[in-house]
């Protein structure tokens, strides 16, 4: 067990924004919520998965909806207590601690804010190791864990508990309620025992986010390496493209941010073109019409000077970015994992080929 204070929040937000693969929401908004909660209630205890009792109840807390909407609509401040009370009453047992459901700007920060406000520890584990747009897209679904009972509340005080027959039905029904509530809500889902968390969770994700954040912050201080080399080494990333954004096509549809960006190469990539498509998170990257990476591997855009991650909301004409690929959590490469989050699920017309094979052996033509 260790403490998460204001310095740790800064690094976790930065590193988790990279793992968000373009999605997960604006890290600045989530960071403000976590900082405010820690200033009001004190640092949060971060607990290693192995420290959690097998019979303890763990409550993942997340925001559901379009991150762009959350940044405009905000939260009411009482959502965490409402979720906690609903879950405790449902199970007739107190919640041991909270955990993030995904890595990403907002949803890496909300559990910190919730833990501080509720006086509970946070577990160093999540269900993705990155961010995905739909709530059934977690490693716990691969393990047969049910998303429900799922508690949902909005900033106005409306609340509900869902019990559904499949996790996909949870997504469908909760998405409809989310839209009725204005496009963003707070949820508690995949409520599980410590034993289940240990069996199927992506362990030490908060610690990894913090380490990545520190590396990005200090990227220009590593002797003998260029900032780009230092960044790629620290995140174990694959360089896909460096370019300037020349067009952004974006729409908000069904509580998702959808679109694609077009890039013209700069530096070593001058004369080449690239395209990145996204649904909240980046889905596929092509260079000169050839696929270089797809989900479930992470496709991340970072500023070419600061290496700060660029979310899909921040994409704009003229911005210079480095497109980087990161290998996904191994469970996503299984048959069940690819059924949930493979490229064809998102309408990308290709079979999944691991990032390292595409980069090494050449890319498949679109």
C-alpha positions in Angstrom: 0.0 0.0 0.0 1.2 3.5 -0.8 -0.3 7.0 -1.0 -1.5 8.9 -4.0 -1.1 12.6 -3.5 -1.1 15.6 -5.8 2.3 14.8 -7.5 1.2 11.3 -8.2 -2.1 12.5 -9.7 -0.3 14.7 -12.2 1.9 11.8 -13.4 -1.0 9.2 -13.4 -3.2 11.6 -15.5 -0.4 12.1 -18.0 0.5 8.5 -18.4 -3.1 7.2 -18.4 -3.9 9.7 -21.2 -1.3 7.9 -23.3 -2.8 4.5 -22.5 -6.2 6.0 -23.4 -5.2 5.7 -27.1 -6.8 9.0 -27.9 -9.9 8.3 -25.8 -10.9 8.4 -22.2 -11.7 12.1 -22.1 -9.7 15.3 -21.4 -7.2 14.4 -18.7 -7.4 18.0 -17.4 -11.0 17.8 -16.3 -10.5 14.5 -14.6 -7.4 15.7 -12.9 -9.2 18.7 -11.5 -11.7 16.4 -9.9 -9.1 14.2 -8.3 -7.0 17.1 -7.1 -10.1 18.8 -5.6 -11.0 15.6 -3.8 -7.5 15.0 -2.4 -7.2 18.6 -1.2 -10.6 18.2 0.6 -10.1 14.7 2.0 -6.4 13.9 1.9 -4.3 11.4 -0.1 -5.7 8.1 -1.3 -4.4 4.6 -0.4 -3.3 2.6 -3.5 -3.6 -1.1 -2.7 -1.8 -3.8 -4.8 -4.2 -6.5 -6.1 -2.4 -9.2 -4.0 -3.3 -7.2 -0.8 -7.0 -7.4 -1.4 -9.0 -10.1 0.5 -10.6 -12.7 -1.9 -14.1 -12.1 -0.5 -13.9 -8.3 -0.5 -16.3 -6.3 -2.7 -14.5 -4.1 -5.3 -16.4 -1.3 -6.9 -15.2 -0.1 -10.3 -16.3 3.5 -10.9 -16.3 5.2 -14.3 -17.9 7.8 -16.5 -20.1 6.6 -19.3 -20.9 8.6 -22.4 -19.1 11.0 -24.8 -16.1 12.6 -23.0 -16.7 15.8 -24.9 -20.2 16.1 -23.3 -18.8 15.5 -19.8 -16.3 18.4 -20.2 -19.2 20.7 -20.9 -21.9 19.2 -18.6 -19.7 18.4 -15.6 -20.7 16.4 -12.5 -22.8 17.3 -9.5 -20.4 16.1 -6.8 -22.6 13.6 -5.0 -22.5 10.8 -7.6 -19.9 8.7 -5.8 -21.9 8.5 -2.6 -25.1 7.6 -4.5 -23.3 4.8 -6.3 -21.7 3.5 -3.1 -25.0 3.6 -1.2 -26.9 1.7 -4.0 -24.2 -1.0 -4.2 -23.9 -1.5 -0.5 -27.6 -1.8 -0.1 -27.9 -4.2 -3.0 -25.3 -6.6 -1.6 -26.0 -6.0 2.0 -22.3 -5.6 2.6 -19.8 -2.7 2.7 -17.6 -2.0 -0.3 -13.9 -2.6 0.4 -12.5 -0.3 -2.2 -12.8 1.2 -5.7 -10.9 0.6 -8.9 -10.7 2.1 -12.4 -12.4 0.3 -15.2 -10.0 1.7 -17.9 -7.0 3.8 -18.4 -7.7 7.2 -19.9 -7.9 10.8 -19.0 -11.2 10.9 -17.1 -11.7 7.3 -16.1 -8.2 7.0 -14.6 -9.0 10.0 -12.4 -12.7 9.5 -11.3 -11.8 6.5 -9.1 -9.1 8.6 -7.3 -11.7 11.3 -6.7 -14.3 8.7 -5.5 -11.8 7.0 -3.2 -10.9 10.3 -1.6 -14.5 11.4 -1.2 -15.6 8.0 0.2 -12.6 7.4 2.4 -11.8 4.1 0.6 -8.6 2.6 -0.9 -8.2 2.3 -4.6 -6.9 -1.0 -6.1 -4.0 -0.9 -8.6 -5.9 -2.8 -11.3 -8.3 -2.2 -14.2 -10.3 -4.1 -16.8 -8.6 -2.9 -20.1 -5.1 -1.7 -19.7 -6.1 1.1 -22.1 -9.5 2.6 -23.0 -12.4 1.2 -25.1 -15.7 2.8 -26.1 -18.2 0.2 -24.9 -18.7 -1.1 -21.4 -18.7 -4.9 -22.3 -15.1 -4.4 -23.7 -13.3 -5.5 -20.5 -11.1 -8.5 -19.6 -13.8 -9.5 -17.1 -16.2 -10.2 -19.9 -13.6 -12.7 -21.3 -13.7 -14.3 -17.9 -17.5 -14.6 -17.9 -18.0 -11.9 -15.3 -21.4 -10.0 -15.5 -21.5 -6.2 -15.8 -24.6 -6.1 -13.6 -25.8 -5.3 -11.1 -24.7 -1.9 -12.5 -25.5 1.3 -10.6 -26.0 4.5 -12.7 -26.6 8.1 -11.6 -26.4 11.5 -13.3 -25.5 14.9 -11.9 -29.2 15.7 -11.3 -29.8 12.8 -8.9 -31.5 10.4 -11.2 -30.4 6.8 -10.5 -31.0 3.2 -11.5 -29.7 -0.3 -11.0 -29.6 -2.6 -14.1 -29.8 -6.3 -14.2 -29.3 -7.6 -17.7 -29.0 -11.0 -19.4 -25.6 -10.2 -21.2 -23.0 -7.5 -20.9 -23.9 -6.4 -24.4 -27.4 -5.8 -23.2 -26.0 -3.7 -20.4 -24.2 -1.6 -22.9 -27.4 -1.1 -25.0 -29.7 -0.3 -22.2 -27.3 1.9 -20.2 -26.3 3.8 -23.4 -30.0 4.7 -24.0 -30.3 6.0 -20.4 -27.0 7.9 -20.8 -28.4 9.7 -23.8 -31.6 10.5 -21.9 -29.5 11.9 -19.1 -27.7 14.3 -21.4 -24.9 12.2 -22.8 -22.8 11.4 -19.7 -23.4 9.6 -16.4 -21.4 8.1 -13.5 -21.6 4.3 -13.2 -20.5 1.5 -10.9 -20.3 -1.8 -12.8 -18.6 -5.2 -12.8 -18.8 -5.2 -9.1 -16.7 -8.2 -8.1 -14.8 -10.0 -5.4 -11.1 -9.7 -4.8 -10.6 -13.2 -6.2 -12.3 -12.3 -9.5 -10.3 -9.1 -9.8 -7.0 -11.0 -9.3 -8.0 -13.7 -11.9 -9.0 -11.4 -14.8 -7.9 -7.8 -14.1 -5.0 -5.9 -15.7 -2.8 -5.5 -12.7 -0.6 -2.6 -11.7 -2.1 -0.3 -14.3 -2.1 2.8 -12.0 1.6 2.3 -11.3 2.3 1.8 -15.0 0.4 5.1 -15.8 2.4 6.9 -13.2 5.7 5.6 -14.5 4.7 6.6 -18.1 3.7 10.1 -16.8 7.1 10.5 -15.2 8.9 9.4 -18.3 7.0 11.9 -20.5 7.7 14.7 -18.0 11.4 13.9 -18.1 11.7 12.9 -21.7 14.2 15.6 -22.6 16.5 14.8 -19.6 17.9 11.4 -20.8 21.5 11.7 -21.8 22.6 10.1 -25.1 19.0 9.9 -26.5 16.9 12.2 -28.5 13.6 13.1 -26.9 11.8 10.9 -29.5 14.1 8.0 -28.8 13.7 8.4 -25.0 9.9 8.5 -25.3 9.7 5.4 -27.5 12.1 3.5 -25.2 10.2 4.5 -22.0 6.8 3.4 -23.4 8.1 0.5 -25.4 6.4 2.1 -28.4 6.6 1.6 -32.2 7.1 4.7 -34.3 4.4 4.7 -37.0 4.4 8.2 -38.5 5.3 11.9 -37.9 3.1 14.4 -39.5 0.9 17.5 -39.6 -2.9 17.2 -39.3 -4.4 18.5 -42.5 -8.0 17.5 -42.0 -10.2 16.4 -39.1 -13.6 14.8 -39.8 -15.6 14.4 -36.5 -19.1 13.9 -35.3 -20.8 13.0 -32.0 -23.3 10.1 -32.6 -24.9 7.8 -30.1 -22.7 9.1 -27.2 -19.5 8.4 -29.2 -17.0 10.7 -30.8 -16.5 9.3 -34.3 -14.2 10.4 -37.1 -10.8 10.3 -38.7 -7.8 12.6 -39.3 -5.6 13.0 -42.3 -1.9 13.7 -41.9 0.9 14.9 -44.2 4.4 13.7 -43.3 7.1 16.0 -41.9 10.8 15.3 -41.3 11.7 11.8 -42.3 8.1 11.1 -43.4 7.9 14.1 -45.7 6.0 13.2 -48.9 4.0 10.5 -47.3 0.4 10.5 -46.0 -1.4 8.8 -43.1 -4.9 8.4 -41.7 -6.1 7.6 -38.2 -9.8 6.6 -37.6 -11.4 6.7 -34.1 -14.5 5.9 -32.1 -13.7 7.7 -28.9 -10.4 5.8 -29.1 -8.1 5.4 -32.1 -9.1 2.3 -34.1 -6.7 2.0 -37.0 -3.7 3.8 -38.5 -2.7 3.6 -42.2 0.4 5.0 -43.9 0.3 5.5 -47.7 -2.9 3.4 -47.7 -1.4 0.5 -45.8 -2.5 -0.6 -42.4 0.2 -0.1 -39.7 -1.8 -0.8 -36.6 -5.4 -1.7 -35.4 -7.3 -2.3 -32.2 -6.8 -3.9 -29.8 -3.2 -2.6 -30.0 -3.0 1.0 -28.8 -2.6 3.8 -31.4 -1.5 7.0 -29.7 -0.9 10.5 -30.9 1.5 12.7 -29.0 2.8 16.2 -29.6 6.1 16.2 -31.5 7.7 18.7 -29.1 6.4 17.8 -25.6 5.3 14.2 -26.2 2.1 15.0 -24.4 -0.7 12.7 -25.5 -3.3 14.3 -27.8 -6.9 13.1 -27.3 -9.5 12.9 -30.1 -11.2 16.0 -28.7 -8.0 18.0 -29.1 -7.3 17.1 -32.7 -7.1 20.2 -34.9 -5.8 21.4 -38.2 -2.1 22.2 -38.3 -1.1 20.3 -35.1 2.1 18.2 -35.5 1.9 14.8 -34.0 3.9 11.6 -33.7 1.8 8.4 -34.2 2.9 5.6 -31.9 1.8 2.0 -31.5 1.8 0.2 -28.2 1.2 -3.5 -27.7 -2.1 -4.3 -25.9 -2.6 -6.5 -22.9 -2.0 -10.2 -24.0 -5.6 -11.3 -23.1 -7.0 -9.1 -25.8 -5.1 -11.1 -28.4 -7.0 -14.3 -27.5 -10.0 -15.5 -29.7 -12.5 -14.2 -27.1 -10.7 -10.9 -26.8 -10.7 -10.3 -30.5 -14.4 -11.1 -30.7 -15.0 -8.2 -28.3 -12.5 -5.6 -29.5 -10.9 -6.8 -32.8 -10.8 -4.6 -35.8 -13.8 -6.2 -37.5 -16.1 -5.4 -34.6 -15.4 -1.7 -35.2 -15.9 -2.0 -39.0 -12.2 -2.1 -39.9 -12.0 -4.5 -42.8 -9.0 -6.6 -41.8 -8.1 -9.5 -39.6 -6.0 -8.6 -36.5 -2.3 -8.8 -37.0 -0.1 -7.9 -34.0 1.4 -4.5 -34.1 5.0 -5.8 -34.0 4.4 -8.1 -37.0 2.8 -5.3 -39.1 5.7 -3.0 -38.3 8.4 -5.6 -38.9 7.0 -7.5 -41.9 5.2 -4.7 -43.8 1.6 -3.6 -43.7 -1.5 -5.0 -45.4 -3.0 -2.9 -48.1 -6.4 -1.4 -47.3 
